[in-house]
Amino acid sequence: MIPFDRAWPYDVEMKDVYSSCPFCKREHVLLPLKPTELKDIADGAKKLLVFPCCHSRVTIIDADRDYLLMDTQVRNL
């Protein structure tokens, strides 16, 4: 079962990846990811993600079409 407290939604618009920030709560943040990198992550590569709004860091360990799975808890359930 996927740990939902470590999953965070994202959107791909044109060739950019956007999400809200789970740390500073800013909306529509342009993530430093390319859609081609999402396929590599889904295939097993890990990626360090630094949110440009507050410089918080997480490691993305998996991705599907809707969610990024991170190594740290990003939701309070």
ROKOL-725209 format. One record per residue: residue in three letters; x, y, z of N, C-alpha, C in turn. Coordinates in steps of 0.2 Angstrom, whole numbers. Layout:
<rs>
<type=Ala	n_x=X	n_y=Y	n_z=Z	ca_x=X	ca_y=Y	ca_z=Z	c_x=X	c_y=Y	c_z=Z>
...
</rs>
This chain:
<rs>
<type=Met	n_x=4	n_y=-6	n_z=0	ca_x=0	ca_y=0	ca_z=0	c_x=4	c_y=6	c_z=0>
<type=Ile	n_x=3	n_y=11	n_z=-4	ca_x=6	ca_y=17	ca_z=-4	c_x=5	c_y=22	c_z=2>
<type=Pro	n_x=10	n_y=24	n_z=5	ca_x=9	ca_y=28	ca_z=11	c_x=7	c_y=35	c_z=9>
<type=Phe	n_x=1	n_y=37	n_z=10	ca_x=-2	ca_y=43	ca_z=7	c_x=1	c_y=49	c_z=11>
<type=Asp	n_x=3	n_y=48	n_z=17	ca_x=6	ca_y=54	ca_z=20	c_x=13	c_y=56	c_z=17>
<type=Arg	n_x=16	n_y=52	n_z=12	ca_x=22	ca_y=54	ca_z=9	c_x=21	c_y=55	c_z=1>
<type=Ala	n_x=14	n_y=55	n_z=-1	ca_x=13	ca_y=57	ca_z=-8	c_x=10	c_y=64	c_z=-9>
<type=Trp	n_x=12	n_y=67	n_z=-14	ca_x=10	ca_y=74	ca_z=-15	c_x=8	c_y=75	c_z=-23>
<type=Pro	n_x=3	n_y=78	n_z=-24	ca_x=0	ca_y=79	ca_z=-31	c_x=4	c_y=84	c_z=-35>
<type=Tyr	n_x=4	n_y=83	n_z=-41	ca_x=8	ca_y=88	ca_z=-46	c_x=4	c_y=88	c_z=-52>
<type=Asp	n_x=5	n_y=93	n_z=-56	ca_x=2	ca_y=94	ca_z=-63	c_x=7	c_y=95	c_z=-68>
<type=Val	n_x=6	n_y=93	n_z=-74	ca_x=11	ca_y=95	ca_z=-80	c_x=7	c_y=99	c_z=-84>
<type=Glu	n_x=9	n_y=105	n_z=-85	ca_x=6	ca_y=110	ca_z=-90	c_x=12	c_y=112	c_z=-95>
<type=Met	n_x=10	n_y=111	n_z=-101	ca_x=15	ca_y=112	ca_z=-107	c_x=21	c_y=107	c_z=-105>
<type=Lys	n_x=26	n_y=110	n_z=-104	ca_x=32	ca_y=106	ca_z=-103	c_x=35	c_y=107	c_z=-96>
<type=Asp	n_x=31	n_y=110	n_z=-92	ca_x=33	ca_y=112	ca_z=-85	c_x=29	c_y=107	c_z=-80>
<type=Val	n_x=32	n_y=106	n_z=-74	ca_x=29	ca_y=103	ca_z=-68	c_x=27	c_y=108	c_z=-63>
<type=Tyr	n_x=21	n_y=108	n_z=-61	ca_x=19	ca_y=112	ca_z=-55	c_x=16	c_y=108	c_z=-50>
<type=Ser	n_x=16	n_y=111	n_z=-44	ca_x=13	ca_y=109	ca_z=-38	c_x=13	c_y=114	c_z=-33>
<type=Ser	n_x=9	n_y=113	n_z=-27	ca_x=9	ca_y=117	ca_z=-22	c_x=15	c_y=115	c_z=-17>
<type=Cys	n_x=17	n_y=119	n_z=-13	ca_x=23	ca_y=117	ca_z=-8	c_x=20	c_y=114	c_z=-2>
<type=Pro	n_x=22	n_y=108	n_z=1	ca_x=19	ca_y=106	ca_z=7	c_x=22	c_y=109	c_z=13>
<type=Phe	n_x=27	n_y=113	n_z=12	ca_x=31	ca_y=116	ca_z=18	c_x=28	c_y=123	c_z=19>
<type=Cys	n_x=29	n_y=128	n_z=14	ca_x=27	ca_y=135	ca_z=15	c_x=20	c_y=136	c_z=12>
<type=Lys	n_x=16	n_y=131	n_z=9	ca_x=9	ca_y=131	ca_z=7	c_x=8	c_y=136	c_z=1>
<type=Arg	n_x=14	n_y=138	n_z=-2	ca_x=13	ca_y=142	ca_z=-8	c_x=10	c_y=138	c_z=-14>
<type=Glu	n_x=5	n_y=141	n_z=-18	ca_x=2	ca_y=137	ca_z=-23	c_x=5	c_y=138	c_z=-30>
<type=His	n_x=4	n_y=134	n_z=-34	ca_x=7	ca_y=134	ca_z=-41	c_x=14	c_y=136	c_z=-42>
<type=Val	n_x=18	n_y=131	n_z=-39	ca_x=25	ca_y=132	ca_z=-39	c_x=28	c_y=128	c_z=-44>
<type=Leu	n_x=32	n_y=132	n_z=-48	ca_x=36	ca_y=128	ca_z=-54	c_x=42	c_y=124	c_z=-51>
<type=Leu	n_x=41	n_y=117	n_z=-52	ca_x=46	ca_y=113	ca_z=-49	c_x=52	c_y=112	c_z=-54>
<type=Pro	n_x=58	n_y=111	n_z=-51	ca_x=64	ca_y=110	ca_z=-56	c_x=64	c_y=103	c_z=-58>
<type=Leu	n_x=59	n_y=101	n_z=-61	ca_x=58	ca_y=94	ca_z=-64	c_x=56	c_y=95	c_z=-72>
<type=Lys	n_x=58	n_y=90	n_z=-76	ca_x=55	ca_y=90	ca_z=-82	c_x=51	c_y=84	c_z=-83>
<type=Pro	n_x=46	n_y=84	n_z=-87	ca_x=41	ca_y=78	ca_z=-88	c_x=45	c_y=72	c_z=-90>
<type=Thr	n_x=51	n_y=72	n_z=-93	ca_x=55	ca_y=67	ca_z=-95	c_x=58	c_y=64	c_z=-89>
<type=Glu	n_x=60	n_y=68	n_z=-84	ca_x=63	ca_y=65	ca_z=-78	c_x=58	c_y=61	c_z=-74>
<type=Leu	n_x=51	n_y=63	n_z=-74	ca_x=46	ca_y=59	ca_z=-71	c_x=46	c_y=52	c_z=-73>
<type=Lys	n_x=47	n_y=50	n_z=-79	ca_x=47	ca_y=43	ca_z=-82	c_x=53	c_y=40	c_z=-79>
<type=Asp	n_x=59	n_y=43	n_z=-78	ca_x=65	ca_y=40	ca_z=-75	c_x=64	c_y=39	c_z=-68>
<type=Ile	n_x=60	n_y=43	n_z=-64	ca_x=59	ca_y=42	ca_z=-57	c_x=54	c_y=36	c_z=-57>
<type=Ala	n_x=49	n_y=36	n_z=-61	ca_x=44	ca_y=30	ca_z=-61	c_x=48	c_y=23	c_z=-62>
<type=Asp	n_x=53	n_y=24	n_z=-66	ca_x=57	ca_y=17	ca_z=-68	c_x=62	c_y=16	c_z=-62>
<type=Gly	n_x=63	n_y=20	n_z=-57	ca_x=67	ca_y=18	ca_z=-51	c_x=72	c_y=23	c_z=-49>
<type=Ala	n_x=73	n_y=28	n_z=-53	ca_x=78	ca_y=33	ca_z=-51	c_x=76	c_y=37	c_z=-46>
<type=Lys	n_x=80	n_y=40	n_z=-41	ca_x=78	ca_y=44	ca_z=-36	c_x=80	c_y=51	c_z=-38>
<type=Lys	n_x=77	n_y=56	n_z=-36	ca_x=78	ca_y=63	ca_z=-38	c_x=78	c_y=68	c_z=-32>
<type=Leu	n_x=83	n_y=72	n_z=-30	ca_x=82	ca_y=77	ca_z=-25	c_x=78	c_y=83	c_z=-28>
<type=Leu	n_x=73	n_y=85	n_z=-24	ca_x=69	ca_y=90	ca_z=-26	c_x=70	c_y=96	c_z=-21>
<type=Val	n_x=72	n_y=102	n_z=-23	ca_x=72	ca_y=107	ca_z=-19	c_x=67	c_y=112	c_z=-21>
<type=Phe	n_x=62	n_y=114	n_z=-17	ca_x=57	ca_y=118	ca_z=-18	c_x=60	c_y=125	c_z=-19>
<type=Pro	n_x=58	n_y=129	n_z=-25	ca_x=61	ca_y=135	ca_z=-26	c_x=58	c_y=141	c_z=-21>
<type=Cys	n_x=53	n_y=140	n_z=-18	ca_x=49	ca_y=145	ca_z=-14	c_x=52	c_y=145	c_z=-7>
<type=Cys	n_x=54	n_y=140	n_z=-4	ca_x=56	ca_y=140	ca_z=3	c_x=63	c_y=136	c_z=4>
<type=His	n_x=65	n_y=133	n_z=-2	ca_x=72	ca_y=129	ca_z=-2	c_x=71	c_y=123	c_z=3>
<type=Ser	n_x=65	n_y=120	n_z=4	ca_x=65	ca_y=114	ca_z=8	c_x=67	c_y=108	c_z=3>
<type=Arg	n_x=69	n_y=103	n_z=6	ca_x=72	ca_y=97	ca_z=1	c_x=68	c_y=91	c_z=3>
<type=Val	n_x=67	n_y=87	n_z=-2	ca_x=64	ca_y=80	ca_z=-1	c_x=67	c_y=76	c_z=-7>
<type=Thr	n_x=68	n_y=69	n_z=-6	ca_x=70	ca_y=65	ca_z=-11	c_x=64	c_y=61	c_z=-14>
<type=Ile	n_x=63	n_y=62	n_z=-21	ca_x=57	ca_y=59	ca_z=-24	c_x=59	c_y=51	c_z=-25>
<type=Ile	n_x=56	n_y=47	n_z=-23	ca_x=57	ca_y=40	ca_z=-24	c_x=53	c_y=36	c_z=-29>
<type=Asp	n_x=47	n_y=39	n_z=-31	ca_x=43	ca_y=36	ca_z=-36	c_x=38	c_y=41	c_z=-38>
<type=Ala	n_x=35	n_y=40	n_z=-44	ca_x=30	ca_y=45	ca_z=-47	c_x=25	c_y=41	c_z=-51>
<type=Asp	n_x=19	n_y=43	n_z=-51	ca_x=14	ca_y=40	ca_z=-56	c_x=12	c_y=46	c_z=-60>
<type=Arg	n_x=6	n_y=46	n_z=-63	ca_x=3	ca_y=51	ca_z=-67	c_x=0	c_y=57	c_z=-63>
<type=Asp	n_x=-1	n_y=56	n_z=-56	ca_x=-4	ca_y=61	ca_z=-52	c_x=0	c_y=63	c_z=-46>
<type=Tyr	n_x=4	n_y=58	n_z=-43	ca_x=7	ca_y=59	ca_z=-37	c_x=15	c_y=58	c_z=-37>
<type=Leu	n_x=19	n_y=62	n_z=-33	ca_x=26	ca_y=61	ca_z=-32	c_x=26	c_y=57	c_z=-25>
<type=Leu	n_x=30	n_y=52	n_z=-24	ca_x=31	ca_y=48	ca_z=-18	c_x=38	c_y=51	c_z=-15>
<type=Met	n_x=38	n_y=53	n_z=-9	ca_x=44	ca_y=56	ca_z=-6	c_x=46	c_y=52	c_z=0>
<type=Asp	n_x=52	n_y=53	n_z=2	ca_x=55	ca_y=50	ca_z=7	c_x=53	c_y=52	c_z=14>
<type=Thr	n_x=50	n_y=58	n_z=14	ca_x=48	ca_y=61	ca_z=21	c_x=41	c_y=62	c_z=21>
<type=Gln	n_x=38	n_y=63	n_z=26	ca_x=31	ca_y=64	ca_z=27	c_x=29	c_y=71	c_z=25>
<type=Val	n_x=25	n_y=72	n_z=21	ca_x=23	ca_y=79	ca_z=19	c_x=15	c_y=80	c_z=20>
<type=Arg	n_x=12	n_y=76	n_z=23	ca_x=5	ca_y=77	ca_z=25	c_x=4	c_y=75	c_z=33>
<type=Asn	n_x=0	n_y=78	n_z=36	ca_x=-2	ca_y=76	ca_z=43	c_x=-9	c_y=73	c_z=42>
<type=Leu	n_x=-9	n_y=67	n_z=44	ca_x=-16	ca_y=63	ca_z=43	c_x=-19	c_y=62	c_z=50>
</rs>
